Amino acid sequence: MILLPRYLLKRLPDGAPPRRLEVLTGARQVGKTTLARQLYGGRYRYFSLDSPGERLRLQGVAAEAWGQVVGEAVFDEIQKAPQLLEKIKWAYDQREIDFSVLLGSSRILLLEKVRETLAGRVFLYELWPLTLGELAPFYGGTFAERPLLGLLLEDLQGGIRWLSGHFTPVGEEVGRIRAAMDHLLTFGGFPTLLEYPPEDRFAWLDAYQSTYLERDLGDLARLRDLEPFLLCHRLAALRAARILSYSELARDAGLSVMTVKRYLRYLDLSYQIFQLPAWSGNPMVRLIKSPKPIWIDPGLQRVLSGQLQGLSGQQYENALIGQILTTLWSQGLKFSASYLRTAGGLEVDLVLEAPWGIMAMEFKARERVFRRDATPLERSRRIFGNRMRLGLVVYRGEEAFQMTDLVWAVPDWLLLGWPTEHS
């Protein structure tokens, strides 16, 4: 088992936890069990409710005896036995237990039951596939406790001052972080992949999809026929980071629009995709309103779409948006995300809104960028107005430099994986 630093570790209670019930959710194989055992394994019993026998044994424990017989514990795959939540609630309310951890990978079953049964008692955390900052140590790099992206969102002026210092990292550390970035763009961020040689990683991702269909989708939808869903699944992967037309996808899949929307909702609930909404903050401008599907893990997008070789601009945009969102979510930072597309054709790949204003981004899957690449960001200033505070052209190169008074070119590895505390 490979242990890597995770941003979420800094946010989870350690030592003597405060009185709470902790819910940790996320897709299968992102490391929820490993994280819980790493943090709590020495102090609390662990129950896997994937086991039918374990479920039966716990179902036989009366609520009044829960504190004595079961006590404070870690419950994995809690969505498999939602009826246990009532017993945990009873023991917690009676102060027979002060703490327990609930792990689950099906957002709808787990979180709906939690809201119904444990409202006001739980703290919710989400774990995502590895981000660049978390993966870099596997390749010999330093864990970026505060990458440039996080610094910009928390302290815009501090991040701009950092960039303005004309600091261009060089040396072996850059090579290590870039190797981790190449891994993420090719294979994605599931920790288990690191235990396999590169030639076996796509096969593992393909098998992961079969497991997902059999288990999570079985929990969520109980579909009698998986073939229509699988076809829609693969067609949606081909549309990663593209403006979504439900009617076009429905036509290609031979399904109704309502069925397609339901299937995409299942992908969202099981942490496979995020539907990036269209920005709508200026009623004076005609804007496109359809979302873009972003596959959280670029390795899965590759396998499902069959696009295993090379790196298209669409795949790069999908991967970078996924990395940016999961890095910020993992650090618990507050923001909203969208993209901009006007009826006249102006498009900005990612719009992040923080309390201080808007940071807009364009993504270029190449080693060099030019001043003309900043044009969409400059044009978007007329739409965003004074809310726009920074534009970034994120690319695959080596150097950060200022393109206009408001727009910077920043390498992907520098934005997402370089520890700003080094400088």
C-alpha positions as CSV (number, residue, x, y, z in Angstrom):
1,M,0.0,0.0,0.0
2,I,1.5,3.4,-1.1
3,L,0.8,6.2,1.4
4,L,0.9,9.7,-0.1
5,P,0.1,13.0,1.5
6,R,-3.5,14.2,1.0
7,Y,-4.8,17.7,1.4
8,L,-7.8,16.4,3.2
9,L,-5.7,15.1,6.1
10,K,-5.2,18.6,7.3
11,R,-8.9,19.2,7.5
12,L,-9.9,15.9,9.3
13,P,-9.9,15.8,13.1
14,D,-7.0,14.0,14.7
15,G,-5.8,13.3,18.2
16,A,-8.9,13.5,20.4
17,P,-11.6,14.3,17.9
18,P,-14.4,16.7,18.8
19,R,-17.9,15.4,19.3
20,R,-19.2,14.7,15.8
21,L,-20.1,12.1,13.2
22,E,-17.9,12.3,10.2
23,V,-19.0,11.4,6.7
24,L,-16.2,10.8,4.1
25,T,-17.4,10.2,0.5
26,G,-15.9,9.9,-2.9
27,A,-15.6,7.6,-5.9
28,R,-14.4,4.1,-5.5
29,Q,-10.6,3.6,-5.2
30,V,-9.7,7.2,-4.4
31,G,-8.3,6.2,-1.0
32,K,-11.1,6.7,1.5
33,T,-10.4,3.4,3.4
34,T,-6.6,4.0,3.3
35,L,-7.1,7.5,4.6
36,A,-9.5,6.5,7.4
37,R,-7.2,3.6,8.5
38,Q,-4.2,5.9,8.4
39,L,-5.8,8.4,10.6
40,Y,-8.1,6.4,12.8
41,G,-7.0,2.7,12.5
42,G,-5.2,2.6,15.8
43,R,-8.1,3.8,17.9
44,Y,-11.4,2.7,16.3
45,R,-12.8,-0.6,15.1
46,Y,-13.3,-1.0,11.4
47,F,-16.3,-2.6,9.8
48,S,-16.7,-3.2,6.0
49,L,-20.4,-3.3,5.2
50,D,-19.5,-4.7,1.8
51,S,-19.5,-8.0,3.6
52,P,-23.0,-9.5,3.9
53,G,-22.0,-11.2,7.1
54,E,-20.8,-8.0,8.7
55,R,-24.1,-6.3,7.8
56,L,-26.2,-9.1,9.3
57,R,-24.2,-9.0,12.6
58,L,-24.6,-5.3,13.0
59,Q,-28.2,-5.4,12.0
60,G,-28.7,-7.8,14.9
61,V,-27.4,-5.3,17.5
62,A,-30.1,-3.4,19.3
63,A,-29.9,0.4,19.3
64,E,-29.8,0.4,23.1
65,A,-26.8,-1.8,23.1
66,W,-24.9,-0.1,20.2
67,G,-22.6,2.0,22.4
68,Q,-21.5,-1.0,24.4
69,V,-21.3,-3.7,21.7
70,V,-20.1,-1.7,18.7
71,G,-19.0,1.7,20.1
72,E,-17.1,4.3,18.2
73,A,-16.0,2.9,14.9
74,V,-15.3,3.4,11.2
75,F,-18.0,2.0,8.9
76,D,-17.0,1.5,5.3
77,E,-19.6,1.3,2.5
78,I,-22.3,2.6,4.9
79,Q,-24.7,3.0,2.0
80,K,-25.0,-0.8,1.9
81,A,-26.7,-0.7,5.3
82,P,-28.5,2.6,5.7
83,Q,-30.7,1.2,8.4
84,L,-27.7,1.3,10.7
85,L,-27.8,5.1,10.7
86,E,-30.8,5.1,13.0
87,K,-28.8,3.0,15.6
88,I,-25.7,5.3,15.3
89,K,-28.0,8.3,15.7
90,W,-29.6,6.8,18.8
91,A,-26.2,6.0,20.4
92,Y,-24.9,9.5,19.5
93,D,-27.9,11.3,20.9
94,Q,-27.7,9.3,24.1
95,R,-24.0,10.2,24.4
96,E,-23.0,6.6,24.4
97,I,-20.7,7.4,21.5
98,D,-19.1,10.8,20.7
99,F,-17.5,10.0,17.3
100,S,-17.8,7.7,14.3
101,V,-16.7,7.7,10.7
102,L,-19.0,6.8,7.8
103,L,-17.4,6.0,4.5
104,G,-19.4,5.7,1.2
105,S,-19.1,6.0,-2.5
106,S,-22.7,6.5,-3.6
107,R,-23.6,10.1,-3.0
108,I,-27.4,9.7,-3.4
109,L,-27.9,6.8,-1.1
110,L,-25.5,7.9,1.6
111,L,-26.2,11.6,1.7
112,E,-29.9,11.5,1.4
113,K,-30.1,9.1,4.3
114,V,-27.6,11.2,6.2
115,R,-29.8,14.3,5.7
116,E,-32.9,12.5,6.8
117,T,-31.4,10.7,9.8
118,L,-28.3,12.6,11.0
119,A,-29.1,16.2,10.2
120,G,-27.2,18.6,12.4
121,R,-24.9,15.8,13.6
122,V,-22.5,15.2,10.7
123,F,-19.5,16.9,9.1
124,L,-19.2,16.1,5.4
125,Y,-15.9,15.6,3.6
126,E,-15.2,14.5,0.0
127,L,-12.1,12.8,-1.2
128,W,-11.0,13.0,-4.9
129,P,-8.5,11.3,-7.1
130,L,-4.9,12.4,-6.5
131,T,-4.1,16.0,-7.4
132,L,-0.7,17.0,-8.8
133,G,0.5,18.3,-5.4
134,E,-0.4,15.0,-3.8
135,L,1.1,12.8,-6.5
136,A,4.5,14.7,-6.9
137,P,6.1,12.9,-3.9
138,F,5.6,9.5,-5.6
139,Y,8.0,10.9,-8.4
140,G,10.4,12.3,-5.8
141,G,9.0,15.8,-5.7
142,T,8.0,17.9,-2.6
143,F,4.4,17.9,-1.4
144,A,3.0,21.3,-2.3
145,E,1.2,22.3,0.9
146,R,0.1,25.5,-0.8
147,P,0.4,25.4,-4.6
148,L,0.3,28.6,-6.6
149,L,-3.4,28.0,-7.4
150,G,-4.3,27.9,-3.8
151,L,-2.2,31.0,-3.0
152,L,-4.0,33.0,-5.8
153,L,-7.4,32.0,-4.5
154,E,-6.6,32.8,-0.9
155,D,-4.5,35.8,-1.4
156,L,-4.7,37.2,-4.9
157,Q,-2.2,40.0,-4.4
158,G,0.2,37.7,-2.7
159,G,0.0,35.2,-5.6
160,I,0.6,38.0,-8.1
161,R,3.6,39.3,-6.1
162,W,4.9,35.7,-6.2
163,L,4.6,35.6,-10.0
164,S,6.0,39.1,-10.3
165,G,9.2,38.0,-8.6
166,H,10.2,36.6,-12.0
167,F,10.9,33.3,-10.2
168,T,11.3,30.5,-12.8
169,P,12.0,27.2,-11.0
170,V,14.7,25.0,-12.6
171,G,16.5,21.8,-11.8
172,E,15.5,18.3,-10.8
173,E,12.5,19.3,-8.8
174,V,10.9,20.7,-11.9
175,G,11.5,17.4,-13.7
176,R,9.9,15.4,-10.9
177,I,6.8,17.5,-10.8
178,R,6.5,17.5,-14.6
179,A,6.8,13.7,-14.6
180,A,3.8,13.6,-12.1
181,M,1.9,15.9,-14.4
182,D,2.5,13.6,-17.4
183,H,1.2,10.7,-15.3
184,L,-2.0,12.5,-14.4
185,L,-2.6,13.6,-18.0
186,T,-2.1,10.0,-19.3
187,F,-3.4,7.8,-16.5
188,G,-5.3,10.0,-14.1
189,G,-5.2,10.1,-10.3
190,F,-6.3,6.8,-8.8
191,P,-3.8,5.8,-6.1
192,T,-4.0,2.1,-6.9
193,L,-2.6,2.6,-10.4
194,L,0.8,3.4,-8.8
195,E,1.1,-0.2,-7.8
196,Y,1.0,-1.3,-11.5
197,P,3.5,-0.9,-14.3
198,P,2.5,1.6,-17.0
199,E,1.6,-1.1,-19.5
200,D,-1.1,-2.5,-17.1
201,R,-2.7,0.8,-16.1
202,F,-5.2,1.2,-18.9
203,A,-6.4,-2.4,-18.3
204,W,-6.9,-1.5,-14.6
205,L,-9.0,1.5,-15.6
206,D,-11.1,-0.6,-18.0
207,A,-11.7,-3.1,-15.2
208,Y,-12.6,-0.2,-12.8
209,Q,-15.4,0.7,-15.2
210,S,-16.8,-2.8,-15.0
211,T,-16.7,-2.6,-11.2
212,Y,-18.4,0.8,-11.2
213,L,-21.2,-0.5,-13.5
214,E,-21.8,-3.6,-11.3
215,R,-21.6,-1.9,-7.9
216,D,-22.2,1.8,-7.8
217,L,-24.6,1.9,-10.7
218,G,-26.4,-1.1,-9.2
219,D,-26.8,0.8,-5.9
220,L,-27.9,4.0,-7.7
221,A,-30.2,2.8,-10.4
222,R,-30.7,-0.9,-10.4
223,L,-30.9,-0.9,-14.2
224,R,-32.1,-4.1,-15.8
225,D,-30.1,-3.5,-19.0
226,L,-26.7,-1.9,-18.7
227,E,-26.0,-1.7,-22.4
228,P,-27.8,1.6,-23.1
229,F,-26.2,3.2,-20.1
230,L,-22.7,2.0,-21.2
231,L,-23.2,3.4,-24.7
232,C,-24.3,6.8,-23.2
233,H,-21.4,6.6,-20.8
234,R,-18.9,6.2,-23.7
235,L,-20.5,8.9,-25.9
236,A,-20.5,11.3,-22.9
237,A,-16.7,10.7,-22.5
238,L,-16.2,11.7,-26.1
239,R,-17.9,15.0,-25.2
240,A,-15.7,15.8,-22.3
241,A,-15.2,19.6,-21.9
242,R,-17.5,20.3,-24.8
243,I,-20.8,22.3,-24.6
244,L,-23.4,19.6,-24.0
245,S,-26.4,19.1,-26.3
246,Y,-28.7,16.7,-24.6
247,S,-30.7,16.2,-27.8
248,E,-27.6,15.4,-29.8
249,L,-26.4,12.9,-27.2
250,A,-29.8,11.3,-27.0
251,R,-30.0,11.0,-30.7
252,D,-26.5,9.3,-30.9
253,A,-27.3,7.0,-28.1
254,G,-30.8,6.1,-29.3
255,L,-32.3,7.3,-26.0
256,S,-34.8,9.9,-24.9
257,V,-33.5,13.2,-23.6
258,M,-34.9,12.5,-20.1
259,T,-33.1,9.2,-20.0
260,V,-29.8,10.8,-21.0
261,K,-30.2,13.5,-18.3
262,R,-30.9,10.7,-15.8
263,Y,-27.8,8.8,-16.8
264,L,-25.6,11.9,-16.5
265,R,-27.1,12.5,-13.1
266,Y,-26.0,9.0,-12.1
267,L,-22.4,9.8,-13.2
268,D,-22.5,13.0,-11.2
269,L,-23.8,11.3,-8.1
270,S,-21.1,8.7,-8.2
271,Y,-18.3,11.2,-8.6
272,Q,-17.5,10.3,-12.2
273,I,-18.3,13.7,-13.8
274,F,-18.9,17.3,-12.8
275,Q,-21.3,19.3,-15.0
276,L,-19.5,22.7,-15.3
277,P,-22.3,25.3,-15.6
278,A,-22.3,28.3,-18.0
279,W,-21.5,31.7,-16.5
280,S,-24.6,33.8,-16.3
281,G,-23.5,36.9,-14.4
282,N,-24.2,39.6,-17.1
283,P,-27.9,39.8,-18.2
284,M,-26.9,42.3,-20.9
285,V,-25.0,39.7,-22.9
286,R,-26.5,36.8,-24.8
287,L,-24.8,33.7,-23.3
288,I,-24.9,30.0,-24.0
289,K,-26.5,28.2,-21.0
290,S,-25.8,24.5,-21.5
291,P,-23.2,22.8,-19.2
292,K,-19.9,21.1,-20.1
293,P,-19.3,17.6,-18.7
294,I,-15.9,17.4,-17.0
295,W,-14.6,13.9,-16.3
296,I,-13.0,14.1,-12.8
297,D,-10.4,11.5,-13.8
298,P,-8.7,12.0,-17.2
299,G,-7.5,8.4,-17.2
300,L,-11.1,7.2,-17.2
301,Q,-12.0,9.6,-19.9
302,R,-9.3,8.2,-22.1
303,V,-10.4,4.6,-21.6
304,L,-14.1,5.3,-22.1
305,S,-13.6,7.4,-25.2
306,G,-10.9,5.2,-26.6
307,Q,-8.6,8.2,-27.0
308,L,-5.5,6.5,-25.5
309,Q,-2.7,8.1,-27.6
310,G,-1.6,11.7,-27.6
311,L,-3.2,14.6,-25.9
312,S,-5.9,16.7,-27.7
313,G,-6.8,20.2,-26.7
314,Q,-10.1,19.0,-25.5
315,Q,-8.6,16.3,-23.3
316,Y,-6.1,18.8,-21.8
317,E,-8.9,21.2,-21.0
318,N,-10.9,18.5,-19.3
319,A,-7.9,17.3,-17.3
320,L,-6.8,20.7,-16.2
321,I,-10.3,21.8,-15.1
322,G,-10.6,18.5,-13.2
323,Q,-7.3,19.1,-11.5
324,I,-8.0,22.7,-10.6
325,L,-11.4,21.9,-9.1
326,T,-10.3,18.9,-7.1
327,T,-7.2,20.7,-5.8
328,L,-9.4,23.6,-4.5
329,W,-12.1,21.3,-3.2
330,S,-9.6,19.2,-1.4
331,Q,-8.1,22.2,0.4
332,G,-11.6,23.4,1.4
333,L,-11.4,26.7,-0.4
334,K,-14.5,28.6,-1.2
335,F,-15.2,29.5,-4.9
336,S,-17.7,28.9,-7.7
337,A,-16.7,27.5,-11.2
338,S,-18.2,28.0,-14.6
339,Y,-17.2,28.7,-18.2
340,L,-18.1,31.6,-20.5
341,R,-19.5,31.3,-24.0
342,T,-21.3,34.1,-25.7
343,A,-23.8,33.8,-28.6
344,G,-21.1,35.6,-30.7
345,G,-18.5,32.9,-30.1
346,L,-16.3,34.3,-27.3
347,E,-15.3,31.5,-25.0
348,V,-13.3,31.4,-21.8
349,D,-12.5,27.8,-20.6
350,L,-12.8,28.3,-16.9
351,V,-14.1,31.1,-14.7
352,L,-13.4,31.0,-11.0
353,E,-15.3,33.4,-8.7
354,A,-13.9,34.1,-5.3
355,P,-14.9,36.8,-2.8
356,W,-12.3,39.1,-4.2
357,G,-13.5,38.7,-7.8
358,I,-13.0,36.6,-11.0
359,M,-9.9,34.7,-12.2
360,A,-10.4,33.5,-15.8
361,M,-8.4,30.8,-17.5
362,E,-7.5,29.5,-20.9
363,F,-5.8,26.1,-21.5
364,K,-3.3,25.4,-24.3
365,A,-1.9,21.9,-24.7
366,R,1.4,23.0,-26.2
367,E,4.9,24.0,-25.0
368,R,4.8,27.6,-26.2
369,V,2.1,30.4,-26.0
370,F,2.0,33.8,-27.6
371,R,0.3,37.1,-26.8
372,R,-2.6,36.3,-29.1
373,D,-3.5,33.4,-26.8
374,A,-4.5,36.1,-24.2
375,T,-7.1,37.6,-26.6
376,P,-10.2,35.8,-25.3
377,L,-9.3,36.7,-21.8
378,E,-8.8,40.4,-22.7
379,R,-12.0,40.5,-24.6
380,S,-13.9,38.9,-21.7
381,R,-13.0,41.9,-19.5
382,R,-15.9,43.8,-21.2
383,I,-18.3,41.2,-20.0
384,F,-16.9,40.5,-16.5
385,G,-16.2,44.2,-15.8
386,N,-14.3,45.2,-12.7
387,R,-15.0,41.8,-11.2
388,M,-12.2,40.3,-13.3
389,R,-8.9,40.6,-11.5
390,L,-6.6,38.1,-13.2
391,G,-6.4,36.0,-16.4
392,L,-4.2,32.9,-16.8
393,V,-3.1,31.1,-19.9
394,V,-2.2,27.7,-18.6
395,Y,0.1,25.7,-20.9
396,R,2.6,22.8,-21.0
397,G,5.8,24.9,-21.1
398,E,8.5,26.0,-18.7
399,E,8.2,29.7,-18.0
400,A,5.8,32.0,-16.3
401,F,5.6,35.5,-17.8
402,Q,3.2,38.4,-18.0
403,M,1.4,38.7,-21.3
404,T,-0.7,41.8,-20.7
405,D,-1.4,44.0,-17.7
406,L,-4.0,41.5,-16.4
407,V,-3.0,38.2,-18.0
408,W,-0.1,35.8,-17.2
409,A,1.1,32.7,-18.9
410,V,1.7,30.0,-16.3
411,P,2.9,26.4,-16.8
412,D,0.5,23.7,-15.6
413,W,2.9,22.1,-13.2
414,L,3.8,25.5,-11.7
415,L,0.2,26.4,-11.1
416,L,-0.8,23.1,-9.6
417,G,2.2,21.4,-8.1
418,W,5.0,23.8,-7.2
419,P,5.3,24.6,-3.5
420,T,5.1,28.4,-3.2
421,E,6.7,28.1,0.2
422,H,10.0,27.1,-1.6
423,S,10.4,30.6,-2.8
